[in-house]
């Protein structure tokens, strides 16, 4: 694993807990880590595959899943008495609207204070999966075979990709009701 040691040094000098967001091809990992002499301490760790416990039975690496993972991690962080943090994106590029910033938006919406630039966040409709819904509707009309192939895992889980915004809202509500 590569490390940008200059960036890491700047983050550590802040003395704040780091909110670490790491998207992969299959899921999103979120951690709240405090750096100490002798080793880091992880307070909260959440993976997007945990969303299955809240009714999210589909892809765990897309933008809505990234937001929900951040939201879940933010709720867990608040329970762990973490009220503020600083974003650590590692060696990932800071590109606006990416899964990293969807995750950040989820954590911030959960109530954790993290400094950020509003321009970096994805739009609300993308966070809720409306772009996936729109694409699915177009494919369903124009190319049913491609639709069935492209959304095969959604359909196998008995979820229509056109219903992602509804599933998103239901999952977020279940996260809000966690104890």
N, CA, C and O atoms as a DFTB+ gen file, in Angstrom:
716 C
 N C O
     1  1       0.845      -1.170       0.000
     2  2       0.000       0.000       0.000
     3  2       0.894       1.237       0.000
     4  3       1.860       1.313       0.760
     5  1       0.573       2.192      -0.844
     6  2       1.324       3.440      -0.919
     7  2       0.840       4.413       0.153
     8  3      -0.331       4.399       0.533
     9  1       1.739       5.246       0.630
    10  2       1.385       6.264       1.609
    11  2       2.006       7.584       1.195
    12  3       3.182       7.640       0.835
    13  1       1.225       8.629       1.246
    14  2       1.729       9.977       1.027
    15  2       2.128      10.509       2.407
    16  3       1.287      11.016       3.150
    17  1       3.392      10.392       2.734
    18  2       3.844      10.721       4.082
    19  2       3.742      12.218       4.401
    20  3       3.538      12.584       5.558
    21  1       3.879      13.075       3.405
    22  2       3.719      14.511       3.646
    23  2       2.275      14.812       4.054
    24  3       2.028      15.549       5.008
    25  1       1.333      14.234       3.320
    26  2      -0.084      14.434       3.632
    27  2      -0.408      13.846       5.000
    28  3      -1.107      14.475       5.796
    29  1       0.090      12.654       5.278
    30  2      -0.158      12.009       6.568
    31  2       0.372      12.865       7.714
    32  3      -0.284      12.996       8.747
    33  1       1.539      13.439       7.536
    34  2       2.135      14.296       8.569
    35  2       1.231      15.503       8.852
    36  3       1.035      15.877      10.008
    37  1       0.685      16.107       7.794
    38  2      -0.221      17.250       7.980
    39  2      -1.480      16.836       8.745
    40  3      -1.953      17.567       9.615
    41  1      -2.011      15.671       8.418
    42  2      -3.206      15.190       9.105
    43  2      -2.917      14.913      10.577
    44  3      -3.723      15.249      11.445
    45  1      -1.774      14.304      10.856
    46  2      -1.429      13.958      12.233
    47  2      -1.177      15.203      13.079
    48  3      -1.492      15.229      14.269
    49  1      -0.608      16.231      12.457
    50  2      -0.342      17.480      13.187
    51  2      -1.631      18.150      13.646
    52  3      -1.621      18.908      14.616
    53  1      -2.731      17.882      12.967
    54  2      -4.004      18.498      13.350
    55  2      -4.443      18.033      14.736
    56  3      -5.160      18.751      15.433
    57  1      -4.018      16.833      15.139
    58  2      -4.401      16.293      16.440
    59  2      -5.836      15.801      16.493
    60  3      -6.305      15.381      17.551
    61  1      -6.540      15.845      15.373
    62  2      -7.940      15.409      15.340
    63  2      -8.042      13.941      14.922
    64  3      -7.128      13.379      14.319
    65  1      -9.154      13.358      15.252
    66  2      -9.452      12.014      14.790
    67  2      -9.636      12.076      13.283
    68  3     -10.274      12.993      12.767
    69  1      -9.075      11.092      12.573
    70  2      -9.176      11.069      11.117
    71  2     -10.393      10.250      10.701
    72  3     -10.621       9.146      11.197
    73  1     -11.162      10.811       9.787
    74  2     -12.245      10.079       9.130
    75  2     -11.635       9.528       7.850
    76  3     -11.331      10.284       6.927
    77  1     -11.457       8.218       7.794
    78  2     -10.783       7.560       6.678
    79  2     -11.834       6.895       5.796
    80  3     -12.604       6.059       6.267
    81  1     -11.865       7.259       4.534
    82  2     -12.809       6.684       3.565
    83  2     -12.013       5.996       2.469
    84  3     -11.176       6.624       1.819
    85  1     -12.267       4.708       2.259
    86  2     -11.557       3.949       1.241
    87  2     -12.535       3.126       0.396
    88  3     -12.996       2.072       0.834
    89  1     -12.850       3.599      -0.798
    90  2     -13.705       2.802      -1.692
    91  2     -12.882       1.744      -2.421
    92  3     -11.731       1.981      -2.787
    93  1     -13.481       0.581      -2.627
    94  2     -12.869      -0.471      -3.439
    95  2     -13.856      -0.816      -4.552
    96  3     -14.911      -0.192      -4.667
    97  1     -13.515      -1.798      -5.361
    98  2     -14.421      -2.202      -6.440
    99  2     -15.681      -2.878      -5.917
   100  3     -16.699      -2.885      -6.610
   101  1     -15.642      -3.446      -4.714
   102  2     -16.781      -4.194      -4.201
   103  2     -17.486      -3.545      -3.025
   104  3     -18.646      -3.853      -2.750
   105  1     -16.802      -2.652      -2.329
   106  2     -17.416      -2.039      -1.148
   107  2     -16.705      -0.746      -0.765
   108  3     -15.757      -0.314      -1.420
   109  1     -17.192      -0.149       0.310
   110  2     -16.602       1.077       0.847
   111  2     -16.277       0.810       2.313
   112  3     -17.091       0.254       3.050
   113  1     -15.083       1.213       2.722
   114  2     -14.653       1.055       4.108
   115  2     -14.525       2.442       4.729
   116  3     -13.940       3.345       4.131
   117  1     -15.071       2.605       5.923
   118  2     -15.000       3.868       6.645
   119  2     -14.472       3.586       8.049
   120  3     -14.910       2.647       8.714
   121  1     -13.519       4.419       8.490
   122  2     -12.966       4.269       9.831
   123  2     -12.784       5.642      10.468
   124  3     -12.563       6.636       9.777
   125  1     -12.879       5.681      11.786
   126  2     -12.506       6.843      12.562
   127  2     -11.299       6.428      13.383
   128  3     -11.396       5.556      14.247
   129  1     -10.161       7.055      13.112
   130  2      -8.885       6.623      13.676
   131  2      -8.198       7.788      14.378
   132  3      -8.156       8.907      13.867
   133  1      -7.665       7.500      15.552
   134  2      -6.843       8.474      16.271
   135  2      -5.403       7.994      16.221
   136  3      -5.114       6.838      16.529
   137  1      -4.507       8.881      15.834
   138  2      -3.092       8.532      15.760
   139  2      -2.431       8.832      17.087
   140  3      -2.572       9.921      17.645
   141  1      -1.708       7.844      17.578
   142  2      -0.993       7.986      18.844
   143  2       0.406       7.425      18.671
   144  3       0.661       6.612      17.783
   145  1       1.296       7.866      19.525
   146  2       2.643       7.299      19.525
   147  2       2.506       5.825      19.877
   148  3       1.831       5.471      20.844
   149  1       3.135       4.985      19.106
   150  2       3.042       3.549      19.342
   151  2       1.971       2.865      18.519
   152  3       1.867       1.639      18.551
   153  1       1.167       3.624      17.779
   154  2       0.170       3.010      16.905
   155  2      -1.155       3.741      16.904
   156  3      -1.496       4.462      17.842
   157  1      -1.883       3.538      15.841
   158  2      -3.190       4.171      15.685
   159  2      -4.245       3.405      16.474
   160  3      -4.112       2.204      16.713
   161  1      -5.296       4.119      16.874
   162  2      -6.427       3.490      17.550
   163  2      -7.671       3.709      16.699
   164  3      -8.022       4.847      16.387
   165  1      -8.333       2.623      16.326
   166  2      -9.552       2.692      15.534
   167  2     -10.754       2.674      16.475
   168  3     -10.925       1.733      17.251
   169  1     -11.587       3.717      16.406
   170  2     -12.772       3.805      17.257
   171  2     -13.997       3.201      16.586
   172  3     -14.782       2.496      17.220
   173  1     -14.150       3.481      15.311
   174  2     -15.323       3.013      14.561
   175  2     -14.848       2.497      13.215
   176  3     -14.017       3.117      12.552
   177  1     -15.388       1.354      12.823
   178  2     -15.120       0.823      11.486
   179  2     -16.432       0.313      10.911
   180  3     -17.160      -0.437      11.561
   181  1     -16.722       0.725       9.698
   182  2     -17.944       0.302       9.025
   183  2     -17.620      -0.057       7.587
   184  3     -16.874       0.655       6.915
   185  1     -18.178      -1.156       7.119
   186  2     -18.045      -1.567       5.719
   187  2     -19.428      -1.527       5.090
   188  3     -20.437      -1.750       5.758
   189  1     -19.457      -1.242       3.812
   190  2     -20.747      -1.107       3.141
   191  2     -21.544      -2.409       3.120
   192  3     -22.764      -2.375       2.960
   193  1     -20.876      -3.565       3.280
   194  2     -21.656      -4.809       3.304
   195  2     -22.505      -4.922       4.579
   196  3     -23.380      -5.785       4.654
   197  1     -22.261      -4.067       5.580
   198  2     -23.116      -4.014       6.774
   199  2     -24.501      -3.464       6.455
   200  3     -25.438      -3.645       7.233
   201  1     -24.632      -2.795       5.317
   202  2     -25.926      -2.223       4.940
   203  2     -26.987      -3.302       4.749
   204  3     -28.182      -3.016       4.828
   205  1     -26.562      -4.530       4.499
   206  2     -27.514      -5.639       4.359
   207  2     -28.363      -5.789       5.630
   208  3     -29.522      -6.198       5.562
   209  1     -27.775      -5.455       6.788
   210  2     -28.509      -5.516       8.057
   211  2     -29.629      -4.485       8.126
   212  3     -30.491      -4.558       9.003
   213  1     -29.619      -3.529       7.207
   214  2     -30.617      -2.458       7.192
   215  2     -31.487      -2.512       5.940
   216  3     -32.193      -1.553       5.628
   217  1     -31.436      -3.639       5.224
   218  2     -32.317      -3.842       4.082
   219  2     -31.720      -3.529       2.723
   220  3     -32.414      -3.661       1.715
   221  1     -30.449      -3.115       2.654
   222  2     -29.795      -2.793       1.378
   223  2     -29.197      -4.079       0.831
   224  3     -28.078      -4.442       1.194
   225  1     -29.928      -4.778      -0.040
   226  2     -29.524      -6.091      -0.540
   227  2     -28.818      -6.039      -1.893
   228  3     -28.599      -7.079      -2.514
   229  1     -28.464      -4.853      -2.351
   230  2     -27.894      -4.720      -3.691
   231  2     -26.455      -4.221      -3.610
   232  3     -25.823      -4.316      -2.558
   233  1     -25.948      -3.702      -4.693
   234  2     -24.548      -3.288      -4.812
   235  2     -24.083      -2.456      -3.620
   236  3     -24.774      -1.540      -3.174
   237  1     -22.899      -2.794      -3.115
   238  2     -22.359      -2.088      -1.953
   239  2     -21.199      -1.162      -2.328
   240  3     -20.488      -0.660      -1.457
   241  1     -21.020      -0.942      -3.626
   242  2     -19.917      -0.075      -4.039
   243  2     -20.385       1.147      -4.828
   244  3     -19.560       1.937      -5.285
   245  1     -21.697       1.310      -4.991
   246  2     -22.177       2.453      -5.767
   247  2     -22.305       3.709      -4.892
   248  3     -22.083       3.651      -3.683
   249  1     -22.657       4.817      -5.497
   250  2     -22.727       6.098      -4.797
   251  2     -23.741       6.095      -3.645
   252  3     -23.407       6.556      -2.554
   253  1     -24.966       5.594      -3.847
   254  2     -25.907       5.561      -2.724
   255  2     -25.396       4.698      -1.562
   256  3     -25.584       5.060      -0.400
   257  1     -24.761       3.576      -1.860
   258  2     -24.210       2.719      -0.806
   259  2     -23.074       3.426      -0.071
   260  3     -22.932       3.271       1.142
   261  1     -22.266       4.196      -0.793
   262  2     -21.183       4.947      -0.162
   263  2     -21.754       5.966       0.828
   264  3     -21.262       6.088       1.950
   265  1     -22.793       6.695       0.411
   266  2     -23.433       7.663       1.307
   267  2     -23.985       6.955       2.542
   268  3     -23.741       7.387       3.668
   269  1     -24.726       5.871       2.334
   270  2     -25.350       5.159       3.453
   271  2     -24.297       4.582       4.398
   272  3     -24.511       4.542       5.610
   273  1     -23.166       4.136       3.858
   274  2     -22.078       3.630       4.697
   275  2     -21.525       4.763       5.555
   276  3     -21.275       4.579       6.746
   277  1     -21.336       5.922       4.954
   278  2     -20.887       7.082       5.711
   279  2     -21.899       7.484       6.776
   280  3     -21.532       7.830       7.899
   281  1     -23.164       7.437       6.414
   282  2     -24.230       7.796       7.348
   283  2     -24.232       6.844       8.544
   284  3     -24.329       7.277       9.692
   285  1     -24.123       5.545       8.264
   286  2     -24.064       4.534       9.320
   287  2     -22.830       4.748      10.191
   288  3     -22.921       4.690      11.418
   289  1     -21.688       4.993       9.575
   290  2     -20.452       5.231      10.327
   291  2     -20.575       6.487      11.188
   292  3     -20.098       6.515      12.323
   293  1     -21.213       7.520      10.648
   294  2     -21.417       8.749      11.408
   295  2     -22.272       8.511      12.642
   296  3     -21.979       9.042      13.714
   297  1     -23.323       7.721      12.500
   298  2     -24.182       7.388      13.644
   299  2     -23.391       6.606      14.699
   300  3     -23.528       6.853      15.898
   301  1     -22.564       5.662      14.242
   302  2     -21.726       4.893      15.169
   303  2     -20.699       5.796      15.851
   304  3     -20.418       5.636      17.038
   305  1     -20.144       6.739      15.103
   306  2     -19.154       7.666      15.660
   307  2     -19.780       8.522      16.760
   308  3     -19.166       8.743      17.804
   309  1     -20.981       8.995      16.528
   310  2     -21.655       9.789      17.550
   311  2     -21.881       8.973      18.820
   312  3     -21.750       9.498      19.926
   313  1     -22.218       7.703      18.669
   314  2     -22.383       6.825      19.830
   315  2     -21.066       6.645      20.574
   316  3     -21.044       6.474      21.793
   317  1     -19.959       6.685      19.815
   318  2     -18.621       6.556      20.410
   319  2     -18.104       7.904      20.903
   320  3     -16.926       8.038      21.233
   321  1     -18.989       8.905      20.953
   322  2     -18.674      10.260      21.432
   323  2     -17.679      11.008      20.540
   324  3     -16.938      11.869      21.014
   325  1     -17.668      10.676      19.258
   326  2     -16.848      11.401      18.287
   327  2     -17.751      12.441      17.642
   328  3     -18.726      12.104      16.969
   329  1     -17.419      13.701      17.854
   330  2     -18.256      14.777      17.337
   331  2     -17.613      15.506      16.168
   332  3     -18.295      16.187      15.402
   333  1     -16.286      15.361      16.029
   334  2     -15.602      16.020      14.924
   335  2     -14.422      15.168      14.463
   336  3     -13.896      14.342      15.208
   337  1     -14.030      15.394      13.226
   338  2     -12.919      14.646      12.637
   339  2     -12.375      15.450      11.463
   340  3     -12.872      16.530      11.140
   341  1     -11.358      14.904      10.843
   342  2     -10.769      15.510       9.656
   343  2     -10.698      14.422       8.579
   344  3     -10.364      13.275       8.875
   345  1     -11.008      14.778       7.346
   346  2     -11.064      13.819       6.243
   347  2      -9.667      13.355       5.833
   348  3      -8.755      14.165       5.666
   349  1      -9.515      12.042       5.676
   350  2      -8.281      11.429       5.195
   351  2      -8.651      10.566       3.992
   352  3      -9.271       9.514       4.148
   353  1      -8.271      11.013       2.782
   354  2      -8.596      10.236       1.581
   355  2      -7.390       9.435       1.076
   356  3      -7.459       8.797       0.026
   357  1      -6.301       9.472       1.824
   358  2      -5.126       8.696       1.435
   359  2      -4.564       9.161       0.110
   360  3      -4.424      10.360      -0.134
   361  1      -4.240       8.199      -0.750
   362  2      -3.640       8.535      -2.043
   363  2      -4.678       8.761      -3.136
   364  3      -4.324       9.011      -4.289
   365  1      -5.952       8.675      -2.780
   366  2      -7.011       8.907      -3.763
   367  2      -7.031      10.375      -4.183
   368  3      -6.748      11.260      -3.376
   369  1      -7.359      10.624      -5.415
   370  2      -7.492      11.996      -5.907
   371  2      -8.780      12.615      -5.374
   372  3      -9.795      11.934      -5.224
   373  1      -8.724      13.890      -5.095
   374  2      -9.907      14.605      -4.606
   375  2     -10.725      15.104      -5.798
   376  3     -10.610      16.260      -6.204
   377  1     -11.548      14.218      -6.346
   378  2     -12.407      14.567      -7.478
   379  2     -13.839      14.763      -6.985
   380  3     -14.380      13.926      -6.262
   381  1     -14.431      15.860      -7.378
   382  2     -15.785      16.191      -6.932
   383  2     -16.791      15.120      -7.347
   384  3     -16.728      14.574      -8.448
   385  1     -17.723      14.835      -6.432
   386  2     -18.832      13.936      -6.733
   387  2     -18.526      12.458      -6.645
   388  3     -19.366      11.643      -7.025
   389  1     -17.356      12.080      -6.157
   390  2     -16.981      10.669      -6.091
   391  2     -17.557       9.992      -4.845
   392  3     -18.167      10.635      -3.990
   393  1     -17.345       8.680      -4.769
   394  2     -17.839       7.912      -3.629
   395  2     -17.234       8.387      -2.311
   396  3     -17.897       8.344      -1.274
   397  1     -15.986       8.836      -2.342
   398  2     -15.366       9.344      -1.111
   399  2     -16.180      10.516      -0.566
   400  3     -16.444      10.595       0.633
   401  1     -16.572      11.415      -1.451
   402  2     -17.311      12.587      -0.996
   403  2     -18.784      12.275      -0.713
   404  3     -19.427      12.997       0.049
   405  1     -19.322      11.222      -1.308
   406  2     -20.659      10.755      -0.924
   407  2     -20.594      10.203       0.501
   408  3     -21.503      10.425       1.300
   409  1     -19.519       9.486       0.813
   410  2     -19.316       8.954       2.159
   411  2     -19.185      10.100       3.161
   412  3     -19.783      10.068       4.236
   413  1     -18.398      11.107       2.796
   414  2     -18.238      12.290       3.652
   415  2     -19.590      12.945       3.916
   416  3     -19.889      13.306       5.054
   417  1     -20.398      13.100       2.892
   418  2     -21.728      13.713       3.038
   419  2     -22.582      12.903       4.010
   420  3     -23.311      13.469       4.824
   421  1     -22.489      11.578       3.922
   422  2     -23.236      10.727       4.849
   423  2     -22.820      10.948       6.295
   424  3     -23.671      11.045       7.179
   425  1     -21.523      11.027       6.540
   426  2     -21.019      11.249       7.898
   427  2     -21.462      12.614       8.419
   428  3     -21.896      12.737       9.564
   429  1     -21.351      13.628       7.579
   430  2     -21.746      14.985       7.978
   431  2     -23.254      15.048       8.243
   432  3     -23.688      15.665       9.215
   433  1     -24.048      14.412       7.381
   434  2     -25.504      14.393       7.582
   435  2     -25.892      13.647       8.861
   436  3     -26.934      13.930       9.454
   437  1     -25.053      12.695       9.286
   438  2     -25.315      11.967      10.530
   439  2     -25.056      12.848      11.745
   440  3     -25.571      12.574      12.828
   441  1     -24.252      13.917      11.575
   442  2     -24.035      14.850      12.675
   443  2     -22.595      15.051      13.104
   444  3     -22.348      15.782      14.064
   445  1     -21.632      14.429      12.429
   446  2     -20.222      14.605      12.760
   447  2     -19.698      15.816      11.997
   448  3     -19.953      15.957      10.801
   449  1     -18.971      16.682      12.680
   450  2     -18.431      17.880      12.040
   451  2     -17.099      17.566      11.372
   452  3     -16.152      17.128      12.025
   453  1     -17.037      17.793      10.075
   454  2     -15.823      17.596       9.288
   455  2     -15.724      18.763       8.316
   456  3     -16.677      19.039       7.588
   457  1     -14.585      19.454       8.293
   458  2     -14.460      20.550       7.336
   459  2     -14.413      20.023       5.891
   460  3     -13.736      19.035       5.604
   461  1     -15.133      20.691       5.000
   462  2     -15.158      20.280       3.589
   463  2     -15.624      21.437       2.741
   464  3     -16.146      22.433       3.242
   465  1     -15.427      21.288       1.451
   466  2     -15.888      22.282       0.486
   467  2     -17.151      21.722      -0.175
   468  3     -17.120      20.638      -0.757
   469  1     -18.222      22.439      -0.087
   470  2     -19.533      22.024      -0.613
   471  2     -19.470      21.581      -2.080
   472  3     -20.220      20.699      -2.498
   473  1     -18.581      22.190      -2.849
   474  2     -18.486      21.893      -4.283
   475  2     -18.032      20.450      -4.551
   476  3     -18.248      19.928      -5.646
   477  1     -17.411      19.810      -3.566
   478  2     -16.894      18.456      -3.746
   479  2     -17.981      17.376      -3.612
   480  3     -17.782      16.241      -4.044
   481  1     -19.106      17.723      -3.024
   482  2     -20.150      16.729      -2.741
   483  2     -20.969      16.398      -3.987
   484  3     -21.225      17.271      -4.817
   485  1     -21.379      15.135      -4.115
   486  2     -22.279      14.786      -5.225
   487  2     -23.657      15.399      -4.986
   488  3     -24.014      15.732      -3.856
   489  1     -24.417      15.543      -6.055
   490  2     -25.759      16.119      -5.927
   491  2     -26.674      15.166      -5.165
   492  3     -26.434      13.960      -5.110
   493  1     -27.721      15.729      -4.583
   494  2     -28.666      14.948      -3.783
   495  2     -29.336      13.847      -4.609
   496  3     -29.557      12.747      -4.103
   497  1     -29.659      14.134      -5.873
   498  2     -30.313      13.107      -6.697
   499  2     -29.370      11.946      -6.994
   500  3     -29.819      10.803      -7.072
   501  1     -28.082      12.208      -7.161
   502  2     -27.113      11.112      -7.376
   503  2     -26.926      10.306      -6.091
   504  3     -26.805       9.081      -6.133
   505  1     -26.904      10.989      -4.960
   506  2     -26.758      10.294      -3.678
   507  2     -27.918       9.319      -3.477
   508  3     -27.725       8.224      -2.949
   509  1     -29.106       9.710      -3.891
   510  2     -30.284       8.858      -3.712
   511  2     -30.449       7.819      -4.818
   512  3     -31.394       7.031      -4.786
   513  1     -29.543       7.808      -5.791
   514  2     -29.568       6.788      -6.830
   515  2     -30.484       7.087      -7.997
   516  3     -30.823       6.184      -8.760
   517  1     -30.888       8.327      -8.150
   518  2     -31.789       8.661      -9.252
   519  2     -31.118       8.501     -10.619
   520  3     -31.795       8.249     -11.616
   521  1     -29.795       8.647     -10.667
   522  2     -29.076       8.432     -11.930
   523  2     -29.141       6.961     -12.342
   524  3     -29.216       6.654     -13.532
   525  1     -29.114       6.062     -11.377
   526  2     -29.228       4.628     -11.660
   527  2     -30.650       4.319     -12.122
   528  3     -30.854       3.577     -13.082
   529  1     -31.621       4.891     -11.433
   530  2     -33.027       4.695     -11.785
   531  2     -33.292       5.166     -13.217
   532  3     -33.950       4.470     -13.990
   533  1     -32.784       6.339     -13.565
   534  2     -33.000       6.909     -14.898
   535  2     -32.374       6.018     -15.970
   536  3     -32.996       5.740     -16.995
   537  1     -31.150       5.577     -15.729
   538  2     -30.459       4.701     -16.684
   539  2     -31.210       3.377     -16.841
   540  3     -31.342       2.861     -17.951
   541  1     -31.699       2.834     -15.729
   542  2     -32.447       1.566     -15.781
   543  2     -33.729       1.723     -16.594
   544  3     -34.084       0.832     -17.366
   545  1     -34.416       2.831     -16.433
   546  2     -35.653       3.061     -17.188
   547  2     -35.363       3.156     -18.686
   548  3     -36.118       2.627     -19.502
   549  1     -34.282       3.823     -19.040
   550  2     -33.909       3.945     -20.459
   551  2     -33.569       2.572     -21.028
   552  3     -34.033       2.209     -22.109
   553  1     -32.751       1.807     -20.292
   554  2     -32.373       0.474     -20.766
   555  2     -33.579      -0.450     -20.878
   556  3     -33.683      -1.221     -21.833
   557  1     -34.486      -0.379     -19.915
   558  2     -35.669      -1.245     -19.925
   559  2     -36.504      -1.022     -21.186
   560  3     -37.103      -1.961     -21.710
   561  1     -36.546       0.221     -21.674
   562  2     -37.308       0.537     -22.880
   563  2     -36.539       0.188     -24.147
   564  3     -37.113      -0.339     -25.100
   565  1     -35.239       0.482     -24.162
   566  2     -34.458       0.370     -25.392
   567  2     -33.807      -0.997     -25.619
   568  3     -33.707      -1.446     -26.761
   569  1     -33.363      -1.666     -24.545
   570  2     -32.619      -2.912     -24.718
   571  2     -32.825      -3.810     -23.495
   572  3     -32.037      -3.790     -22.550
   573  1     -33.902      -4.597     -23.538
   574  2     -34.268      -5.438     -22.400
   575  2     -33.185      -6.465     -22.062
   576  3     -32.990      -6.802     -20.894
   577  1     -32.488      -6.955     -23.074
   578  2     -31.422      -7.936     -22.830
   579  2     -30.264      -7.296     -22.052
   580  3     -29.759      -7.871     -21.088
   581  1     -29.859      -6.115     -22.483
   582  2     -28.783      -5.391     -21.795
   583  2     -29.220      -5.012     -20.376
   584  3     -28.422      -5.068     -19.441
   585  1     -30.491      -4.625     -20.222
   586  2     -31.051      -4.304     -18.909
   587  2     -30.939      -5.516     -17.981
   588  3     -30.464      -5.398     -16.852
   589  1     -31.377      -6.674     -18.461
   590  2     -31.346      -7.894     -17.657
   591  2     -29.915      -8.287     -17.292
   592  3     -29.658      -8.763     -16.186
   593  1     -28.998      -8.088     -18.217
   594  2     -27.592      -8.437     -17.956
   595  2     -26.949      -7.432     -16.994
   596  3     -26.280      -7.821     -16.037
   597  1     -27.155      -6.158     -17.253
   598  2     -26.522      -5.111     -16.463
   599  2     -27.026      -5.086     -15.015
   600  3     -26.255      -4.823     -14.092
   601  1     -28.298      -5.354     -14.824
   602  2     -28.894      -5.293     -13.489
   603  2     -29.258      -6.681     -12.953
   604  3     -30.172      -6.818     -12.140
   605  1     -28.542      -7.699     -13.409
   606  2     -28.853      -9.081     -13.021
   607  2     -28.795      -9.296     -11.509
   608  3     -29.637     -10.010     -10.963
   609  1     -27.831      -8.703     -10.827
   610  2     -27.712      -8.891      -9.367
   611  2     -28.843      -8.182      -8.627
   612  3     -29.302      -8.660      -7.589
   613  1     -29.287      -7.065      -9.147
   614  2     -30.423      -6.364      -8.547
   615  2     -31.667      -7.238      -8.690
   616  3     -32.404      -7.462      -7.730
   617  1     -31.882      -7.724      -9.910
   618  2     -33.071      -8.525     -10.192
   619  2     -33.047      -9.843      -9.418
   620  3     -34.095     -10.327      -8.991
   621  1     -31.852     -10.430      -9.234
   622  2     -31.728     -11.659      -8.456
   623  2     -32.100     -11.422      -6.995
   624  3     -32.574     -12.336      -6.320
   625  1     -31.891     -10.216      -6.508
   626  2     -32.252      -9.859      -5.134
   627  2     -33.685      -9.330      -5.054
   628  3     -34.098      -8.795      -4.024
   629  1     -34.441      -9.481      -6.145
   630  2     -35.827      -9.001      -6.228
   631  2     -35.951      -7.496      -5.986
   632  3     -36.890      -7.027      -5.343
   633  1     -34.978      -6.756      -6.519
   634  2     -34.996      -5.297      -6.425
   635  2     -34.946      -4.737      -7.841
   636  3     -34.025      -5.029      -8.604
   637  1     -35.932      -3.940      -8.177
   638  2     -35.903      -3.264      -9.465
   639  2     -34.977      -2.058      -9.341
   640  3     -35.110      -1.282      -8.396
   641  1     -34.046      -1.885     -10.270
   642  2     -33.158      -0.723     -10.176
   643  2     -33.921       0.601     -10.231
   644  3     -33.424       1.635      -9.783
   645  1     -35.119       0.558     -10.779
   646  2     -35.953       1.757     -10.830
   647  2     -36.438       2.175      -9.437
   648  3     -36.891       3.304      -9.246
   649  1     -36.340       1.256      -8.465
   650  2     -36.819       1.527      -7.106
   651  2     -35.694       1.914      -6.142
   652  3     -35.920       1.972      -4.934
   653  1     -34.504       2.175      -6.647
   654  2     -33.377       2.497      -5.766
   655  2     -33.646       3.708      -4.876
   656  3     -33.334       3.643      -3.687
   657  1     -34.206       4.808      -5.378
   658  2     -34.468       5.923      -4.455
   659  2     -35.370       5.540      -3.277
   660  3     -35.159       6.008      -2.158
   661  1     -36.369       4.695      -3.524
   662  2     -37.251       4.234      -2.432
   663  2     -36.464       3.370      -1.449
   664  3     -36.592       3.529      -0.235
   665  1     -35.649       2.455      -1.976
   666  2     -34.831       1.587      -1.126
   667  2     -33.842       2.417      -0.320
   668  3     -33.599       2.135       0.854
   669  1     -33.270       3.446      -0.952
   670  2     -32.332       4.338      -0.270
   671  2     -33.002       4.973       0.957
   672  3     -32.449       4.952       2.057
   673  1     -34.187       5.531       0.754
   674  2     -34.900       6.201       1.850
   675  2     -35.270       5.218       2.959
   676  3     -35.165       5.539       4.143
   677  1     -35.703       4.022       2.569
   678  2     -36.074       3.003       3.564
   679  2     -34.855       2.570       4.373
   680  3     -34.944       2.390       5.588
   681  1     -33.723       2.402       3.703
   682  2     -32.491       1.989       4.399
   683  2     -32.032       3.079       5.358
   684  3     -31.638       2.788       6.488
   685  1     -32.082       4.326       4.918
   686  2     -31.677       5.443       5.773
   687  2     -32.581       5.520       7.001
   688  3     -32.101       5.792       8.101
   689  1     -33.867       5.287       6.829
   690  2     -34.806       5.290       7.943
   691  2     -34.467       4.181       8.924
   692  3     -34.535       4.392      10.135
   693  1     -34.100       2.998       8.427
   694  2     -33.724       1.882       9.318
   695  2     -32.446       2.208      10.094
   696  3     -32.325       1.865      11.270
   697  1     -31.495       2.871       9.433
   698  2     -30.268       3.280      10.120
   699  2     -30.614       4.277      11.235
   700  3     -30.068       4.198      12.335
   701  1     -31.518       5.206      10.941
   702  2     -31.930       6.188      11.947
   703  2     -32.580       5.523      13.166
   704  3     -32.493       6.041      14.279
   705  1     -33.224       4.384      12.954
   706  2     -33.925       3.723      14.058
   707  2     -33.025       2.764      14.830
   708  3     -33.480       2.127      15.780
   709  1     -31.751       2.648      14.436
   710  2     -30.848       1.733      15.162
   711  2     -30.596       2.247      16.573
   712  3     -30.625       3.449      16.834
   713  1     -30.353       1.326      17.449
   714  2     -30.125       1.713      18.852
   715  2     -28.683       1.684      19.213
   716  3     -28.325       1.982      20.352
